[in-house]
Structures are given as structure tokens and as C-alpha cells.
Amino acid sequence: MLKPALTILFVFWSTSVWAAPCCGGGSSALSLLGDEEKRQLSISASYQAIVADVAASPGADAILRNSDDNEVRQRWETSWAELLSPRWQWNLVVPVDHRDRQRGATSVSSTGMGDIQAGLGYEFMPEWSYSSWRPRGIAYFRTTLPTGRASFEAQMPLGVDTHGLGFLSFTGGLYFTKIWRAWDAIAWGQLQQGVPRTVESPFVYQLSPGLGASVGGALGYSLGDWRLGASWATNWEPQIERSGGASGVIPGAQLSTATAGVSYLYEKSWSITLLYSDQVFAGGAHNSALGRGLSALFRTRWERN
């Protein structure tokens, strides 16, 4: 009963890694199937309160926001994953974001579509026989569509209508899982490259993003139908070169997220997960807004024949 829960924690800690203020929006969940699953449907909700900021200058410390500066970010995601063959799978993630921001006498809010993601996964290291050390490995490729409004397209005060990154981007990564009786472990890493685009605001210029990256790991322990887990993930947002009407560089960013949570599996086909994430505790941030949040995931799955 442990294996179906392996992807649960990974899904949510990916959701909790929000992008840096320069880029807007957040990183959507990576929805991959377990080795006993042929398809799954996940519905999630996340709530994050922004409590501190870290400047772009090297070695800058986190500065807590005062009571006159409040920001809340919420995200709802629906994801679907399905087998194409015994080793190939595809997935789709559709997010909706809501942001509230109050600073002094200014109070604004916005709801909008986030960046839709579609991906493929290939199980290049299947677990067809038992090994005490060899993990299950999946290589994945993901396309992110710029369906959410980016920070450089924002029209509302305080950029509250920023819900996406603003670039068509392509991501490739590796995802590993391993089970030792009641224990399970996850490790992953990925690279992301955005496609340059031309922007008119109000003059014409081009934005060219660099290469971004993310790494993470998680450890879980199962007690019957319950699973306890903790994870750590770090996201590096690339700098963006601006050329044309206003040349310059938008600084990159770094953000880490620590997560702890509990999952419950009901009748092998249904599960619910609750998670707490903390970016202040994780530290190591650069040019980022830091938050603390709660997430809930409901998931149903269909087993392979």
C-alpha cells in the first residue's frame, strides 16, 4: 500500500516552490504515475502567506514584512496522468491562481489562469526485479505554455495580477524512487529553458531567459494506510536579458522550500494529503519573496491490469 503514495508528497512539494518576484507565478506540480498505476486524477488547493523578502544583493538577509504589508497566494490545480505503454506516460496540469495584496491604503486582488503544463515520462529504470539499492527511474519532458499573465504584463497595482512566468519553456529532468520496507525515498533534478519573446510595454523590447534548474529530495515512512514525509527542494530562476528599447538584465533568483506532511490511503484507490511548507526556515534564498503555507491534495487512481 506504500507505492501508490510515493508520488503524493512529490506533487505537493513541487506546488509549494513558488517562483521569484521577478518572474511571477509558481512551479506547477509534476504528476507522475507509480509503478502500479495506469492513470490518476489529482485535485489540489494551496494557501501561502508571504511573510518576508530577500533582496537581490549577494548575502542579503530575509527581512520580515510589517503588519501594513500583507500578501496571500492561493492555487488550485487539476492534474491528469495516464499510461501510453508499459514504460511511457503523459500528464497535464491546469492551475488557477488567486492573489491578495494589501500595502498601506492600497488593497487589491486578482484571480487568473496559471501556466498550463503538458509532459511525457519514460521509465528508463523499471523495477522488474528486486534490488536492495537500484531505484526506479523516470526521465521526463515538460512543456509550459504562457497562459498566465507575467510580471512584465501586469496591469494592476503591486503586480497582483501576475499569475505566470510569461515564457514558453521546455523542461527535462530525472525522477528516482526507492522503497525499503516501510521507508521510501525520492530524488529529482531538472533543467528548464524559456524561449525568448518580444514585448510591447509601451516600447518594443526582447526578453531572453537563461537556463533554470531545480533539485529536491524526500523521505517518507508508512504506518499501514498512513504515510509521514518530509522534503526539501531548491529552485534557481535564471536571469533575463532585456534588449531593444530598454536594455538591461532582470536578476535571477534562488528559493528553497522545506515541507512536512501526512497522507492517508483509502481502499487503495483514494488518498488525501495535507502538507505544511516553509521557505523562511529553508533559508538560502536570493531575490525572492518567502512564504509559509498549507496544501491539501485529493487523488484517485486506477491500477494497471
C-alpha positions, 0 to 999 in steps of 0.5 A: 500500500506504500507505492501508490503514495510515493508520488503524493508528497512529490506533487505537493512539494513541487506546488509549494516552490513558488517562483521569484518576484521577478518572474511571477507565478509558481512551479506547477506540480509534476504528476507522475504515475507509480509503478502500479498505476495506469492513470490518476486524477489529482485535485489540489488547493494551496494557501501561502502567506508571504511573510518576508523578502530577500533582496537581490544583493549577494548575502542579503538577509530575509527581512520580515514584512510589517503588519501594513504589508500583507500578501496571500497566494492561493492555487488550485490545480487539476492534474491528469496522468495516464499510461501510453505503454508499459514504460511511457506516460503523459500528464497535464496540469491546469492551475488557477491562481488567486492573489491578495495584496494589501500595502498601506491604503492600497488593497487589491486582488486578482484571480487568473489562469496559471501556466498550463503544463503538458509532459511525457515520462519514460521509465528508463529504470523499471523495477522488474526485479528486486534490488536492495539499492537500484531505484526506479527511474523516470526521465521526463519532458515538460512543456509550459505554455504562457497562459498566465499573465507575467510580471512584465504584463501586469496591469494592476497595482503591486503586480497582483495580477501576475499569475505566470512566468510569461515564457514558453519553456521546455523542461527535462529532468530525472525522477528516482524512487526507492522503497525499503520496507516501510521507508521510501525515498525520492530524488529529482533534478531538472533543467528548464529553458524559456524561449525568448519573446518580444514585448510591447510595454509601451516600447518594443523590447526582447526578453531572453531567459537563461537556463533554470534548474531545480533539485529536491529530495524526500523521505517518507515512512508508512504506518499501514494506510498512513504515510509521514514525509518530509522534503526539501527542494531548491529552485534557481530562476535564471536571469533575463536579458532585456534588449531593444528599447530598454536594455538591461538584465532582470536578476535571477533568483534562488528559493528553497522550500522545506515541507512536512506532511501526512497522507492517508490511503483509502481502499487503495484507490483514494488518498488525501494529503495535507502538507505544511511548507516553509521557505523562511526556515529553508533559508538560502534564498536570493531575490525572492519573496518567502512564504509559509503555507498549507496544501491539501491534495485529493487523488484517485487512481486506477491500477494497471491490469 
